[in-house]
């Protein structure tokens, strides 16, 4: 360094702001943060031993983050580099890491890279540094005022120690200010400066834990105040207030009185006592509490203790706070009082605390990936398929569609429980109904999906739901079936095939003074319903009857009579019977309808929805069979059509007209049947294809391949399978289903 450069450097240092000149150079000069750099602390030992690993300093401005980095630079034997994330980019990272590699290879010297405001780097920039931090080429020191768990990439966070710096205390800020006044080289030790105690206390108080703030305020006060006749620069309270354009603090913010009074005020608001709230508010105003602090606490209470019971509460408080800022004191006291009175008289709900239940789950759970259909599709939809299958709510009725938004392992988890107060009472039922539709969409996936391991099955079913609108359709079907049943509050209702509870829970809500019976066709389904029902008061729970699947397939709905007899409810009659796909699998539908008529009261209504399986989607319609020989094509079509023409198969040997005849024979009148064709998008996954072409039976029924083998050879079947895999694997296809809504009523007598 030549003399000119040296002189220039000294001039820059002399002309630098006081805060920069007074920056500590050693740990002994550093003030505050005893919890991380006090004697014997880990960070202090690491700095002194020059054995620092990658660290992130997180804290408010002026708490010593950059200063600690400067101290490390002054004490380490490693090469020290500095980048500011606001100005530096990937090119700068590449330059630093390349030089660090050479330095390490040639001289065995480590490189410490200080990145100021590291949260300003985007994901790509942070990722560019990650490999070099991971292999030790660079030791990173990051400084950020933002929470690193939210603003710094998780891989960087996981490879760094994080030290949180706290705002400095008033005593620590006083030491820093006095040191600046006494230092003859970097501070004002050579000047005659007299700072009154109350003025210094004011500067320290308004600095709010910021060392840079108190030094900047002190510098402005000293530099702008001319010496008096004695040649002394006097900084009194007037100078201190003028230098930072802030009034002196008149209220002790550290005493018990402050905390006890605000606690009494908040508890009075929460307890809906407007008189006590006004009293404690007056106490604080009289004592000189900062009104902005009071408004801040009222804004918190509006979210925590009023919440959605009165969504206007937070608007009123915010408007009062804004009005106070415009009006000021003393007229602003009207706005303080208005906000307090509104909160004290508003209905209360603490349902927003559900957030902390969710936070607890996040803290304790393993990392959960964002489901693929919820991921951002703007960058990698084509490559990774992110965002595919997302159902846009505005494209559906009422601008809502049932789809899962939670990670796979949390599906069905409930955090938010609406209260029965105020506005929240109006949304409580809607939230519950939509949750049930979502649960049904989760549990009842289309039949094409089958996998061989629990993990794969769940993943495949999730993909299936993500590309279909089954949830929205299930919600519509549920409402249509139950509306047709004309349920009244005192009705006794039987859900013939409870399944996921799609109908059961809505019946329970519509008949609070009646009763709900739910027939589960297997033990797993029944136990699941019983576990969900356990959250309901015992007297209000549905009666869950669990049937033996074998008995249902052999004896049909006669199994229900056995279950009712075991409960001592033999001869019980219902005001309504509802069901979804409850008749289709039964071997004798006419007999089932006779039983239903016997279980209904006079005038009782039957409301069902059934899938007419014989009109289901044909697989051969999903592919182009032209690559196959004409004879083979024809045999494939015939083999599949034979499946739906089987006269002995109860799933396919009926249609809507058969149900009408059965209803008439059972004595029903006012019969209405309405057929609909539904079409959804279905994902043909590898698991789906494996199930279609499996050599094993599923639930006692032949697979698609086994049906084809009746008219093809094994080699021909292999050709067909290869054709399906080429054309359908990973594709979504339109899947048509025909359903029939069945409504009938018994004569009143």
C-alpha positions in Angstrom: 0.0 0.0 0.0 1.5 3.4 -1.0 1.4 6.5 1.1 -1.4 8.0 -1.0 -3.6 5.0 -0.6 -2.8 4.8 3.2 -3.7 8.4 3.7 -6.9 8.0 1.7 -7.9 5.0 3.9 -7.3 7.0 7.1 -9.4 9.9 5.7 -12.2 7.5 4.9 -12.1 6.1 8.4 -12.1 9.6 10.0 -15.1 10.6 7.9 -17.0 7.5 8.5 -20.2 7.7 10.7 -19.7 7.3 14.4 -21.3 3.9 14.4 -18.8 2.6 11.8 -15.8 4.2 13.6 -16.8 2.7 17.0 -17.4 -0.8 15.7 -15.6 -3.2 18.1 -12.5 -4.9 16.8 -12.1 -7.7 19.5 -14.4 -9.8 21.6 -13.3 -7.8 24.7 -14.7 -4.6 23.1 -17.9 -6.3 22.1 -20.9 -5.3 24.3 -24.0 -7.5 24.8 -25.1 -10.9 23.5 -23.6 -12.6 26.5 -25.7 -15.7 25.8 -23.6 -16.4 22.7 -20.2 -14.7 23.1 -19.9 -14.6 26.9 -17.0 -16.3 28.6 -17.0 -20.1 27.9 -19.7 -19.8 25.3 -19.4 -22.0 22.2 -19.2 -19.1 19.7 -16.6 -17.3 21.7 -14.5 -20.5 22.0 -14.8 -21.1 18.3 -13.7 -17.6 17.4 -10.8 -17.7 19.8 -9.6 -21.1 18.6 -10.2 -20.1 14.9 -12.3 -23.2 14.5 -15.5 -21.7 13.2 -18.0 -23.7 11.3 -20.7 -22.2 9.1 -23.0 -20.0 11.2 -26.0 -17.7 10.6 -26.4 -14.7 12.8 -30.1 -13.7 13.1 -31.4 -10.7 14.9 -32.7 -7.1 14.6 -30.6 -4.3 13.2 -27.9 -2.9 15.4 -27.4 -6.0 17.6 -23.9 -6.9 16.4 -24.2 -9.3 13.5 -21.8 -7.5 11.2 -19.6 -6.6 14.1 -19.2 -10.2 15.1 -18.2 -10.9 11.5 -15.6 -8.1 11.6 -14.2 -9.5 14.8 -13.9 -12.9 13.2 -12.1 -11.3 10.3 -9.7 -9.6 12.6 -8.9 -12.8 14.6 -8.9 -15.6 12.0 -6.0 -17.0 10.1 -8.4 -18.0 7.3 -8.9 -15.8 4.3 -11.9 -13.6 4.8 -14.3 -12.5 2.0 -17.3 -10.3 2.3 -20.4 -10.3 0.0 -23.6 -8.3 0.4 -26.5 -10.3 -0.9 -28.2 -7.2 -2.2 -25.4 -6.5 -4.6 -23.8 -9.9 -5.2 -25.1 -12.7 -7.5 -24.1 -16.1 -8.7 -21.1 -14.8 -10.6 -19.7 -13.4 -7.3 -20.3 -16.7 -5.6 -18.6 -18.5 -8.4 -15.5 -16.2 -8.2 -15.2 -16.6 -4.4 -15.6 -20.4 -4.5 -13.1 -20.8 -7.3 -10.5 -18.7 -5.5 -11.2 -20.6 -2.3 -10.5 -23.9 -4.1 -7.2 -22.6 -5.4 -6.3 -21.2 -2.0 -7.1 -24.5 -0.3 -5.2 -26.5 -2.9 -2.1 -24.3 -3.0 -1.7 -23.0 0.6 -4.1 -25.2 2.6 -5.8 -22.0 3.8 -9.5 -22.0 4.6 -11.9 -19.3 3.3 -14.5 -17.6 5.4 -17.3 -15.9 3.4 -19.4 -13.4 5.2 -22.8 -12.9 3.5 -24.6 -9.8 4.8 -28.4 -9.9 4.4 -28.2 -13.5 3.3 -32.0 -13.6 3.2 -31.9 -11.4 0.1 -30.5 -14.1 -2.0 -33.0 -16.2 -4.0 -33.1 -20.0 -4.0 -30.8 -20.3 -7.0 -28.2 -18.1 -5.4 -28.3 -19.9 -2.1 -28.2 -23.3 -3.9 -25.1 -22.1 -5.8 -23.2 -21.7 -2.5 -24.5 -24.9 -0.9 -22.1 -27.5 -2.4 -19.1 -25.4 -1.3 -20.4 -25.1 2.2 -21.1 -28.8 2.3 -17.6 -29.9 1.3 -15.9 -27.3 3.5 -14.4 -25.2 0.7 -16.1 -22.2 2.2 -17.1 -21.5 5.8 -20.2 -19.3 5.6 -21.2 -16.6 8.0 -24.6 -15.3 7.2 -26.3 -12.3 8.7 -30.0 -11.8 8.5 -32.8 -9.8 10.1 -35.3 -12.3 8.9 -36.1 -15.7 10.4 -33.6 -18.0 8.7 -36.0 -20.9 9.0 -38.3 -19.1 6.6 -35.9 -17.1 4.4 -32.8 -19.3 4.1 -32.9 -22.6 2.2 -33.3 -25.5 4.5 -30.1 -27.3 3.3 -28.1 -24.2 4.2 -29.9 -24.0 7.6 -29.3 -27.6 8.3 -25.5 -27.2 7.7 -25.1 -24.1 9.8 -25.3 -23.2 13.4 -27.8 -20.5 14.0 -27.2 -17.8 16.7 -30.1 -15.5 17.6 -29.0 -12.0 18.7 -31.3 -10.1 21.0 -31.9 -6.3 21.2 -29.4 -4.7 23.5 -30.5 -3.7 26.9 -30.5 0.0 28.0 -27.5 -0.7 30.2 -25.5 -2.1 27.3 -26.5 0.8 25.1 -25.5 3.3 27.8 -22.0 1.6 27.9 -21.7 1.9 24.1 -22.7 5.6 24.2 -20.3 6.5 27.0 -17.5 4.6 25.3 -18.1 6.7 22.2 -18.0 9.9 24.2 -14.8 8.9 25.9 -12.8 7.4 23.0 -10.2 10.0 21.8 -9.4 8.3 18.5 -12.7 7.1 17.1 -15.2 8.9 19.3 -15.6 12.4 20.9 -12.9 12.0 23.6 -11.0 15.0 22.3 -14.1 17.2 22.4 -15.7 18.8 25.4 -19.1 17.1 25.4 -21.5 17.2 28.3 -24.6 14.9 27.9 -27.3 15.2 30.6 -28.4 12.0 32.2 -32.0 12.4 31.1 -30.9 13.2 27.6 -28.7 10.1 27.4 -31.5 8.0 28.9 -33.8 9.3 26.2 -31.4 8.5 23.4 -30.9 5.0 24.8 -34.7 4.5 25.3 -35.7 5.5 21.8 -32.9 3.4 20.2 -35.0 0.4 21.1 -32.0 -2.0 21.6 -30.2 -0.8 18.5 -26.5 0.1 19.1 -26.3 1.7 15.6 -29.4 3.7 16.5 -28.1 5.1 19.7 -24.7 6.0 18.1 -26.4 7.7 15.2 -28.6 9.7 17.5 -25.6 10.7 19.7 -23.6 11.7 16.6 -26.5 13.9 15.3 -26.9 15.6 18.7 -23.1 16.3 19.1 -22.4 17.3 15.5 -25.4 19.7 15.2 -25.0 21.4 18.6 -22.6 24.4 18.8 -20.3 24.9 21.8 -21.5 27.3 24.5 -19.4 30.1 25.9 -17.3 27.6 27.8 -16.6 25.7 24.6 -18.6 22.8 25.8 -21.2 21.0 23.6 -24.2 20.5 25.9 -26.6 17.8 25.0 -29.7 18.3 27.1 -33.2 16.8 26.8 -34.3 19.5 24.3 -31.3 18.7 22.1 -31.9 15.0 22.4 -35.5 15.3 21.4 -34.9 17.6 18.5 -32.0 15.6 17.2 -34.3 12.5 16.7 -37.6 14.3 16.5 -39.2 12.1 19.1 -40.8 13.1 22.4 -39.3 11.8 25.7 -40.8 8.7 27.1 -42.9 9.4 30.2 -43.9 5.9 31.2 -41.8 3.3 32.8 -42.0 0.4 30.4 -40.0 -2.1 32.5 -41.9 -2.1 35.8 -44.5 -4.5 37.0 -47.1 -1.8 36.9 -46.9 -1.7 33.1 -47.2 -5.5 32.6 -49.9 -5.9 35.3 -52.0 -3.1 34.0 -52.0 -4.2 30.4 -52.7 -7.8 31.6 -55.8 -6.5 33.5 -56.9 -4.6 30.4 -56.7 -7.5 28.1 -58.4 -9.9 30.5 -61.2 -7.4 30.9 -61.7 -7.2 27.1 -61.6 -11.0 26.9 -64.1 -11.3 29.7 -66.5 -8.9 28.0 -66.5 -6.3 30.8 -66.6 -2.9 29.1 -66.5 -1.0 32.5 -63.4 -2.6 33.7 -61.8 -2.3 30.2 -62.4 1.5 30.2 -61.0 1.8 33.8 -57.7 0.0 33.0 -57.5 1.9 29.7 -57.8 5.2 31.5 -55.1 4.0 34.0 -52.6 3.4 31.2 -53.4 6.6 29.3 -53.0 8.6 32.5 -49.7 6.9 33.3 -48.4 7.8 29.8 -48.4 4.4 28.1 -47.8 4.6 24.4 -51.2 4.4 22.7 -49.7 2.5 19.8 -48.7 -0.2 22.2 -52.3 -0.4 23.4 -53.6 -0.6 19.9 -51.1 -3.3 19.1 -52.4 -5.4 22.0 -56.0 -4.8 21.0 -55.2 -5.9 17.4 -53.7 -9.1 18.8 -56.8 -9.7 20.9 -59.1 -9.1 17.9 -57.5 -12.0 16.2 -56.9 -14.2 19.2 -60.0 -13.8 21.3 -62.7 -12.5 18.9 -61.6 -14.0 15.6 -64.3 -15.1 13.3 -67.0 -14.7 15.8 -66.9 -11.0 14.7 -64.7 -10.5 11.6 -65.4 -6.8 11.8 -63.5 -6.5 15.2 -60.1 -6.4 13.6 -61.3 -3.9 11.0 -62.7 -1.6 13.7 -59.5 -1.7 15.8 -57.3 -1.1 12.7 -59.5 1.8 11.6 -59.3 3.3 15.1 -55.5 2.9 15.2 -55.3 4.6 11.8 -57.6 7.4 12.9 -55.5 7.8 16.0 -52.3 8.2 13.9 -54.1 11.0 12.0 -55.7 12.7 14.9 -53.2 12.2 17.8 -53.8 13.1 21.4 -55.9 14.2 23.1 -58.8 13.6 20.6 -57.3 10.2 19.7 -58.6 9.0 23.1 -62.0 8.7 21.5 -60.6 6.1 19.1 -58.9 4.2 21.9 -62.2 4.0 23.8 -64.2 3.0 20.7 -61.9 0.1 19.9 -61.9 -1.1 23.6 -65.7 -0.9 23.9 -66.1 -2.7 20.6 -63.8 -5.6 21.7 -65.4 -5.8 25.1 -68.9 -6.2 23.7 -68.1 -8.4 20.7 -68.8 -12.2 20.8 -65.7 -14.2 21.6 -64.0 -17.1 19.9 -60.5 -18.4 20.2 -60.7 -20.8 17.2 -57.7 -19.1 15.6 -55.6 -20.9 18.2 -56.0 -23.8 15.9 -52.9 -22.4 14.1 -50.8 -23.3 17.1 -52.1 -26.9 17.0 -50.9 -27.0 13.3 -47.6 -25.4 14.4 -47.2 -28.1 17.0 -47.7 -30.8 14.4 -45.1 -29.1 12.1 -42.6 -29.0 14.9 -43.0 -32.7 15.8 -43.7 -34.4 12.5 -41.2 -35.6 9.9 -40.8 -33.4 6.8 -44.0 -33.6 4.6 -43.7 -32.8 0.9 -46.2 -30.6 -0.7 -48.6 -32.9 -2.7 -47.8 -32.8 -6.4 -51.1 -31.2 -7.5 -50.5 -28.3 -5.1 -47.0 -27.6 -6.2 -46.1 -24.5 -8.3 -46.7 -25.5 -12.0 -45.2 -22.4 -13.5 -41.7 -23.8 -13.8 -41.7 -27.6 -14.0 -45.1 -28.8 -14.9 -43.9 -30.4 -18.1 -40.8 -32.0 -16.5 -42.1 -33.2 -13.2 -45.9 -32.8 -13.6 -46.2 -30.4 -10.7 -49.6 -28.9 -10.5 -51.2 -31.5 -12.7 -54.6 -32.6 -11.4 -55.3 -29.5 -9.4 -59.0 -28.7 -9.4 -59.6 -25.0 -9.9 -62.4 -24.1 -7.4 -63.9 -21.3 -9.4 -64.7 -23.8 -12.1 -67.2 -25.6 -9.9 -70.6 -24.9 -8.4 -70.4 -22.5 -5.4 -66.7 -21.9 -6.3 -65.6 -25.0 -4.2 -64.5 -28.5 -5.0 -63.6 -31.3 -2.6 -59.9 -32.1 -3.0 -57.2 -32.7 -0.4 -54.9 -29.8 0.5 -53.0 -31.5 3.4 -49.9 -33.7 3.0 -50.8 -37.3 2.5 -50.0 -38.4 6.0 -52.2 -35.7 7.5 -55.3 -36.2 5.4 -58.4 -36.1 7.5 -56.6 -34.2 10.3 -58.7 -31.4 11.8 -57.2 -28.2 13.3 -59.9 -25.5 13.0 -63.1 -26.0 15.1 -65.6 -23.2 14.5 -67.3 -21.9 17.6 -71.0 -21.4 18.0 -70.7 -17.7 18.5 -71.6 -14.8 16.2 -70.6 -15.0 12.6 -68.7 -18.2 13.2 -71.9 -20.0 14.0 -73.0 -19.3 10.4 -70.0 -21.0 8.8 -69.7 -23.9 11.3 -72.1 -26.2 9.4 -70.6 -25.4 6.0 -67.1 -26.2 7.2 -68.2 -29.5 8.6 -70.1 -30.6 5.5 -67.2 -29.8 3.2 -64.8 -31.7 5.4 -67.0 -34.8 5.1 -67.1 -34.4 1.3 -63.3 -34.2 1.2 -63.0 -37.2 3.5 -65.3 -39.2 1.2 -63.3 -38.1 -1.8 -60.1 -39.3 0.0 -61.4 -42.7 1.1 -63.5 -43.6 -1.9 -61.1 -43.6 -4.9 -62.2 -45.0 -8.3 -61.8 -48.8 -8.6 -59.0 -48.7 -11.2 -56.3 -48.0 -8.6 -54.7 -51.0 -6.9 -51.2 -51.3 -5.6 -49.1 -53.9 -3.8 -47.7 -52.0 -0.9 -49.3 -49.6 1.5 -47.0 -46.8 0.6 -47.5 -47.2 -3.1 -51.3 -47.7 -2.7 -51.7 -44.5 -0.8 -49.6 -42.6 -3.3 -51.5 -44.0 -6.3 -54.8 -43.3 -4.7 -53.7 -39.7 -4.1 -52.8 -39.3 -7.7 -56.2 -40.7 -8.7 -58.0 -38.2 -6.6 -55.8 -35.3 -7.8 -56.9 -35.8 -11.4 -60.6 -36.3 -10.8 -63.5 -34.3 -9.6 -64.9 -37.1 -7.5 -65.1 -35.0 -4.4 -67.3 -32.4 -5.9 -69.6 -35.1 -7.4 -69.8 -36.9 -4.1 -71.0 -33.8 -2.4 -73.6 -33.2 -5.0 -74.8 -36.8 -4.9 -75.0 -36.7 -1.1 -77.2 -33.6 -1.1 -79.4 -34.9 -3.8 -80.0 -38.2 -2.1 -80.8 -36.7 1.3 -82.9 -33.8 -0.1 -85.1 -36.4 -1.8 -85.5 -38.3 1.5 -87.2 -35.2 2.9 -85.6 -35.7 6.3 -87.1 -34.0 9.4 -85.3 -33.3 12.7 -87.1 -36.2 14.5 -86.6 -38.9 11.9 -85.0 -42.3 12.4 -82.9 -43.0 9.3 -80.9 -46.0 8.1 -77.8 -45.6 5.9 -77.8 -48.9 4.1 -74.1 -48.9 3.2 -72.3 -46.4 5.3 -68.8 -46.7 3.7 -66.8 -43.5 4.5 -69.8 -41.9 6.2 -70.6 -39.6 3.3 -74.3 -39.9 4.0 -74.2 -40.8 7.7 -72.8 -37.6 9.1 -75.1 -35.4 7.1 -78.1 -37.5 8.2 -76.9 -37.1 11.8 -76.9 -33.3 11.4 -80.3 -33.2 9.7 -82.0 -35.4 12.4 -80.7 -34.1 15.7 -83.8 -35.1 17.6 -84.1 -38.4 15.7 -81.7 -41.3 15.3 -79.2 -42.5 12.8 -78.3 -46.2 12.0 -75.4 -47.0 9.8 -74.7 -50.4 8.3 -71.1 -51.1 7.5 -70.4 -54.0 5.2 -67.0 -54.9 6.7 -65.2 -54.5 10.0 -62.6 -52.0 9.0 -65.2 -49.6 7.7 -67.3 -50.0 10.8 -64.5 -49.5 13.3 -63.4 -46.4 11.4 -66.9 -45.0 11.7 -67.1 -45.9 15.3 -63.8 -44.1 16.0 -65.1 -41.0 14.3 -68.4 -41.2 16.2 -66.5 -41.4 19.5 -66.0 -37.6 19.4 -69.8 -37.1 19.5 -71.7 -37.2 22.8 -72.9 -40.7 23.4 -76.6 -39.9 23.2 -76.1 -38.2 19.8 -73.9 -40.9 18.2 -75.1 -42.9 15.2 -75.6 -46.6 15.8 -72.9 -48.4 13.7 -73.9 -51.9 12.8 -71.0 -54.1 11.4 -72.1 -56.9 9.0 -70.1 -59.9 8.0 -69.2 -59.5 4.3 -69.8 -63.2 3.7 -73.3 -62.9 5.2 -74.1 -59.9 3.1 -73.0 -61.6 -0.1 -75.0 -64.8 0.8 -78.1 -63.5 2.6 -78.1 -59.9 1.5 -79.8 -57.3 3.8 -81.3 -60.1 6.0 -78.0 -59.7 7.9 -79.4 -56.3 9.2 -82.3 -58.1 10.9 -79.8 -60.3 12.8 -77.8 -57.2 13.9 -80.9 -55.3 15.1 -82.1 -58.4 17.0 -78.8 -58.6 18.8 -79.3 -55.0 19.9 -82.8 -55.7 21.1 -84.2 -53.5 18.2 -86.0 -56.3 16.3 -88.9 -54.8 14.4 -87.5 -51.3 14.4 -88.9 -49.2 11.6 -87.3 -46.2 10.0 -88.8 -43.0 8.6 -86.3 -43.0 5.8 -83.7 -45.4 4.3 -80.9 -43.9 2.2 -77.9 -45.5 0.6 -75.2 -45.4 -2.1 -74.4 -48.5 -4.1 -76.3 -50.6 -1.5 -78.4 -52.7 -3.9 -75.9 -53.3 -6.8 -73.8 -56.1 -5.2 -76.8 -58.0 -3.7 -77.7 -61.3 -5.3 -81.5 -60.8 -5.0 -82.5 -57.1 -5.4 -86.2 -57.8 -5.4 -86.0 -59.6 -2.0 -83.9 -56.7 -0.7 -86.6 -54.2 -1.7 -89.2 -56.3 0.0 -87.1 -56.1 3.2 -86.7 -52.4 2.9 -90.5 -51.9 2.6 -90.9 -53.9 5.8 -88.4 -51.7 7.7 -90.0 -48.5 6.7 -92.8 -46.7 8.5 -96.0 -46.1 6.6 -95.2 -43.1 4.5 -91.5 -43.7 4.8 -89.2 -42.8 2.0 -86.5 -44.6 0.2 -83.7 -42.6 -1.5 -80.8 -44.4 -3.2 -78.2 -43.8 -5.8 -76.8 -46.8 -7.6 -74.1 -47.3 -10.2 -75.5 -49.3 -13.2 -72.3 -51.4 -13.7 -73.5 -53.0 -17.0 -73.0 -49.6 -18.7 -69.5 -49.0 -17.2 -66.6 -47.7 -19.3 -65.2 -50.4 -21.6 -61.4 -50.7 -21.6 -61.2 -51.5 -25.3 -62.7 -48.0 -26.0 -59.7 -46.4 -24.3 -57.1 -47.6 -26.7 -56.5 -47.8 -30.5 -56.7 -51.5 -31.3 -55.8 -51.0 -35.0 -52.2 -52.3 -34.5 -53.7 -55.7 -33.7 -55.1 -58.2 -36.2 -58.8 -57.9 -37.0 -59.7 -61.3 -35.5 -57.8 -60.5 -32.3 -59.5 -57.1 -32.0 -62.9 -58.7 -32.4 -62.2 -61.3 -29.8 -61.0 -58.7 -27.3 -64.2 -56.7 -27.7 -66.4 -59.9 -27.4 -64.5 -61.0 -24.3 -65.0 -57.7 -22.5 -68.7 -57.5 -23.5 -69.2 -60.9 -22.1 -68.3 -59.6 -18.7 -71.3 -57.2 -18.7 -73.7 -59.7 -20.3 -73.3 -62.3 -17.5 -76.8 -63.2 -16.4 -75.6 -64.7 -13.1 -73.5 -61.8 -12.0 -75.5 -59.6 -9.6 -73.3 -56.6 -10.3 -74.2 -56.5 -14.0 -77.4 -58.4 -14.6 -79.8 -55.5 -13.9 -80.7 -52.1 -15.0 -83.0 -49.3 -13.8 -86.2 -50.9 -15.1 -85.5 -53.9 -12.9 -85.4 -51.7 -9.8 -88.7 -50.1 -10.8 -90.4 -53.5 -11.1 -89.0 -54.5 -7.7 -90.2 -51.3 -6.1 -93.7 -51.8 -7.4 -93.8 -55.4 -6.3 -92.6 -54.3 -2.8 -95.6 -51.9 -2.5 -93.9 -48.6 -3.0 -95.6 -45.8 -4.9 -94.6 -42.3 -5.9 -91.6 -44.0 -7.6 -89.1 -41.8 -9.5 -85.9 -43.1 -11.2 -83.5 -40.7 -12.9 -80.5 -41.9 -14.8 -77.3 -39.8 -15.4 -74.0 -40.4 -17.2 -71.1 -39.0 -15.3 -67.6 -38.5 -16.8 -64.4 -38.0 -14.8 -60.8 -37.9 -15.7 -59.0 -41.1 -14.4 -55.3 -41.6 -14.2 -54.1 -45.0 -15.7 -51.2 -45.6 -13.4 -48.7 -48.5 -13.7 -50.5 -50.1 -10.7 -53.8 -49.8 -12.5 -52.4 -51.7 -15.5 -50.9 -54.3 -13.3 -54.3 -54.9 -11.7 -56.1 -55.2 -15.1 -53.6 -57.7 -16.4 -53.0 -59.6 -13.1 -53.1 -63.4 -13.2 -54.8 -63.4 -9.8 -58.4 -62.8 -8.9 -59.3 -59.8 -6.9 -62.0 -60.1 -4.2 -63.2 -63.3 -5.8 -63.7 -61.8 -9.2 -61.6 -62.5 -12.3 -59.2 -59.8 -13.6 -59.5 -58.2 -17.0 -56.7 -60.4 -18.3 -58.4 -63.6 -17.0 -61.5 -62.6 -19.0 -59.5 -62.0 -22.1 -57.8 -65.4 -21.8 -61.1 -67.1 -22.5 -60.8 -65.9 -26.1 -57.0 -65.3 -26.5 -53.8 -67.1 -26.1 -51.0 -66.1 -23.6 -49.0 -64.6 -26.5 -51.9 -62.6 -27.7 -52.6 -61.4 -24.2 -49.0 -60.2 -24.0 -49.5 -58.2 -27.2 -52.7 -56.6 -25.7 -50.9 -55.7 -22.5 -48.0 -54.1 -24.3 -50.5 -52.1 -26.4 -52.2 -50.8 -23.3 -48.9 -49.9 -21.6 -47.7 -48.0 -24.7 -50.9 -46.0 -25.1 -52.2 -45.6 -21.5 -49.5 -45.8 -18.9 -49.4 -42.5 -17.0 -52.2 -41.0 -19.1 -55.5 -39.5 -17.9 -58.5 -40.8 -19.8 -62.3 -39.9 -19.7 -64.1 -42.5 -17.6 -67.9 -42.8 -18.1 -70.3 -44.1 -15.4 -74.0 -44.4 -15.5 -75.9 -43.9 -12.2 -79.5 -43.9 -11.3 -81.2 -42.0 -8.5 -84.0 -44.0 -6.9 -86.8 -42.3 -4.9 -89.9 -44.1 -3.6 -92.4 -43.9 -0.8 -94.7 -46.3 1.0 -98.4 -45.5 1.2 -99.3 -43.8 4.5 -101.8 -46.6 5.1 
